[in-house]
Amino acid sequence: MHRLARQWEALLPYVEKPGRYVGGEPHAVTKTLDQIKVHVGIVFPDIYEIGMSHNGIRILYELINRHDDSYAERVFAPWHDMASLLKQRELPLLTLESRTPLKKLDLVGFSLQTELNYSNIPYLLDLAQIPLFADQRRNYDPIIAAGGPTMCNPEPVADFFDFILIGDAEEAIEEMLQIFRDIPSRQRRLEALAQLRGFYVPQIHNHAARIQRNESIPFAERIKRRWVSDLNPANYPETPLVPVIKTVHDRVSVEVMRGCTQGCRYCQAGYFYRPAREMAVQDILKLAKKGIDATGVDELGLLSLSTADYSQVEPLTRAINQQFKQDKISISLPSLRADALSVKLADQAGEVRRSGFTFAPEAGSERLRRVINKNISDAEMLEAARIAFSKGWNLIKLYIMINLPTETRTDIKSIITLTENILGIAPKSGRPKRVHVSIGTFVPKPFTPFQWEPFRELAELEDHLRYLQENLIHRQTKLKWHEPKEAFIECVLSRGDRSVAKAIYNYYKNGHCFDSFSEHFNFAGWMRAFEESAVDPMPFIREQPMDKLLPWDFIHIGLAKNYLAKERQRAYAGVGVSDCKWGDCHHCGIPGNYKDIKLAPKVDRLDELIDTKPLENQAGNAIDPNTFTTLVLTYTKQGKLRWLGQRDMANLIERGLKQALKQNGLYLKYSQGYSPHAKLSFSPALPVGVASGYEQVQFHVLGELPEFIADKLLVQLHDFLPEELSAIEIHEKAVGENISKPCQSRFRLRQIGDELSVEQAVVVNSVGKRATQLASHKDQGDCSASLLENFILYNQNPLDVEFTLKWNSSQGAPPRVGQFLTQELGCPEIWSAIFALEKQPPMAAVAPLAKLSGAADVEAARTHHLAL
């Protein structure tokens, strides 16, 4: 471990969630740096839990790392506590895999998914010790790039970036890497990138100044969006990264379709990602199966802008239900319409956990839905809700927007009426049925028919919210909302010009970031930043003249501007348009005539797609689900993984067991009931920061086990688990063995580091005196907790002690080792900054039974793993 990595790890005792910064995930890529020609940092400008949930990051990681001479590493935004420590210690932001400073990379690429992450751009560049603005960077600085859906209008952040990719990355990444390989000069790389389709280099392309002069950009000079012609399964990872802590969406995700042609007039993504391109059902199933087998997750997400519009959606959901029914996999269909078909699809997919069914009517009234081209009637929604209730969903979630064009108070009242009507059809028997209403504020976005629309007065929007708060008060309803002020700023950031970058910088300089977290969003701070930057936000939220060039008009995403204008006219007339995917071309500007729309091949024989076998043993006999063997796994937790909490560590172990067992045709035993879970029992939880040479988990495996299976499972667990979470033994549970309530545990406490501050030296001296006192009393009678079995002092300076805590397992939970350190030894609350604590193996370990594996084989496997 190099010096910077050690200094980073020394900060972990002081932060709220150290697991965000440890890395070492299963399937993470490691490479020898001296063999790398192009070193890339993929930056997601939000915390680990959100960034690791994003499918685009996984694709970029796969595309770059498949080349031996290219290395992509991940970077997430450190939370305030870690950022403060980095600045205090003058340490740079590092990559997660190799702990390389970002300022030493060739390329640092930001994935921008929401405008409310813009304040995190200067935040991260500053932490990385990289000049914030492109015109300040020198030849030895990395090239800073951006991509993502918000780059429909890159102007508000263009000053921060050396280049910006507009559109899909799959093919563009290959061309970019080749330029970095062939051209060593920073400036010449940018000049070469500027010649490629989809690459916007602000300091070379002088489009912004021409737009400001209302000077039209000739079509040949516009930046043309990149898009891939089809969804190639080879571009997706077969062994996705497995997070080491719980993430927002902890699942294997498969993109079933990119692009949407429903024509919802408020939806920027629907226009930006045209044309519609679908993946074949058999490719979806293969990616899903490989991902689930490789990760041990229990949820599969089928991603698209509108999964119900996937042309083979019914055979797909039937196939998924059959493919994964014995794996206890919950299927997530996050983008469904508010209609009966969506309920049918969700039911067919065999969702294991039915916490709530989400409808997104977007508007409360049918009239307003016709304006936005959301073609769903109240009657259709009520029928869908009725079916959902009858299928076992007890909660209906509604997502509705305010601030839509032509909206009136009558439309707001319709939200209440719709909610009450859904409750009115709910069955009166059984569990109570509920409706949760989530209110968002519509933001007019570039490249939509509403890009010219005004953002209403905040006072009017807040009045609408108050009306809903006062009238949507049924005890079975719940109202949630996003503050309109957040949407106001989002509107400025999405429709602004180059001048807005100064306000973003000043907002950050005044101490603000992480605007995507409502508690950190600061509207007054934004208004102050606009004032300090001499930027008036009001022109960006007013209605935009139809004949004026907009800041993003130098970009061509494929749509004709006059088509968007016609759609705006249809909106005000309440005239809908049909989904062009089925052959009715509306001449939006994409070449059309059905040439670019790629539908999945029709499924004729469903059984040919399914790769599954019934639960059976090696002899080919069906497994009785009531027959199982109880096993105990012993493993160690060392190094940086001691910073994982018990739940995160247990989640990794469970996933490792699932994938190892499945490779051998074995399955964990699950609980019964509506939300089944694997039946695992762990040894008592240790505090975060405590290493262990002896942790155990008890689990149940269905059916009879083949001989020598323990050795195979150990090797497969070793291949899956991070290096510092090592499986060392598996044995059949002995009679009377109870790993969750051991009678005693041994620990060893050592002082770490020779360079102590004055305050730390005082603490160590005090703890050393107390340790000497405990060691000198054989019965430890002066220990108030009366839980000390033994205390051995190996060394007082630097401190090195061993002690054993005991308890009567019939009298409740075991004692807290952290309490013992602070109350009995006098350690500070953040003891892990000075001392290393490790749980020791017991004097006599349980020997594995010969039924599972020969003793010599187990010992060889254990020795092999310890050596590794």
Summary of the structure (lengths in Angstrom):
residues: 868
radius of gyration: 29.6
end to end distance: 16.9
largest distance: 90.4
contacts: 2816
relative contact order: 0.08
helix: 39%
strand: 17%
